[in-house]
Amino acid sequence: MLIFWTRSHEPSSITVAEPNKIKYVFDENLDTGSVPSTSDFAALTGTIVTPKTATAVEVAGKIVKVTYSSNFVPGDQPIASYTPG
């Protein structure tokens, strides 16, 4: 079970799951007792780089969903990052 990811245990996929959420999928279950802080996540979007603020983090099984304060625009290809605090 992963506590959370490191370079050796990166997500197998990262997608926009809902208008304001990014979903990270891993190959193994995560420790639901080890939920990272919202400040550990960042997302940038648009041709003029616009940062989005994470407002919630959910960990369930192999999935992490990060909710952001505003929706992603259709066609956006956000750049998502996680930096342990």
C-alpha positions in Angstrom: 0.0 0.0 0.0 1.4 3.4 -1.0 1.5 6.1 1.6 1.6 8.6 -1.3 3.6 8.8 -4.4 7.2 9.4 -5.1 9.1 9.4 -8.4 9.3 5.6 -8.2 5.5 5.3 -7.7 3.9 7.8 -10.0 0.3 7.6 -11.1 -0.5 5.4 -14.1 -2.9 8.0 -15.4 -4.0 11.6 -14.7 -7.2 12.9 -16.2 -9.8 15.7 -15.8 -12.6 13.6 -14.1 -15.2 16.3 -13.6 -15.3 20.0 -14.6 -13.3 20.9 -11.5 -11.5 17.7 -10.6 -8.3 15.9 -11.6 -8.2 12.2 -11.0 -4.9 10.4 -10.4 -5.0 6.6 -10.8 -2.3 4.3 -9.3 -1.4 0.6 -9.8 -1.8 -0.2 -6.1 -4.0 0.9 -3.2 -3.2 4.0 -1.3 -3.3 4.6 2.4 -6.5 6.5 3.0 -5.2 7.6 6.4 -2.4 9.6 4.6 -4.3 12.3 2.7 -2.0 15.0 1.4 -2.7 18.7 2.0 -4.5 20.7 -0.8 -1.4 23.0 -0.8 0.7 20.0 -2.1 -1.2 20.1 -5.4 -1.1 22.6 -8.3 -2.7 22.8 -11.7 -2.0 25.3 -14.5 -4.2 25.8 -17.5 -4.7 27.8 -20.7 -2.4 29.5 -23.2 -2.0 32.3 -20.7 -0.9 30.1 -17.8 -3.6 30.4 -15.1 -3.0 28.6 -11.7 -5.9 26.9 -10.0 -6.2 26.4 -6.3 -6.9 22.9 -4.9 -9.8 22.9 -2.3 -10.2 19.2 -1.5 -8.3 15.9 -1.8 -10.0 12.5 -1.7 -8.2 9.2 -1.5 -10.1 6.0 -2.1 -8.4 2.7 -3.1 -6.2 3.4 -6.1 -7.7 6.8 -6.9 -6.9 10.3 -5.7 -9.3 13.1 -6.8 -8.3 16.7 -6.3 -11.0 19.3 -6.4 -10.1 22.8 -7.7 -11.8 26.2 -7.0 -12.9 26.7 -10.6 -13.8 24.5 -13.6 -11.4 23.5 -16.3 -12.5 24.8 -19.7 -13.2 22.2 -22.4 -10.1 21.7 -24.5 -7.8 22.7 -21.6 -4.9 20.3 -21.1 -4.0 21.1 -17.5 -0.5 20.6 -16.2 -1.0 19.0 -12.8 1.7 18.5 -10.1 2.1 17.1 -6.6 4.9 18.3 -4.3 4.9 16.8 -0.8 4.8 19.4 1.9 
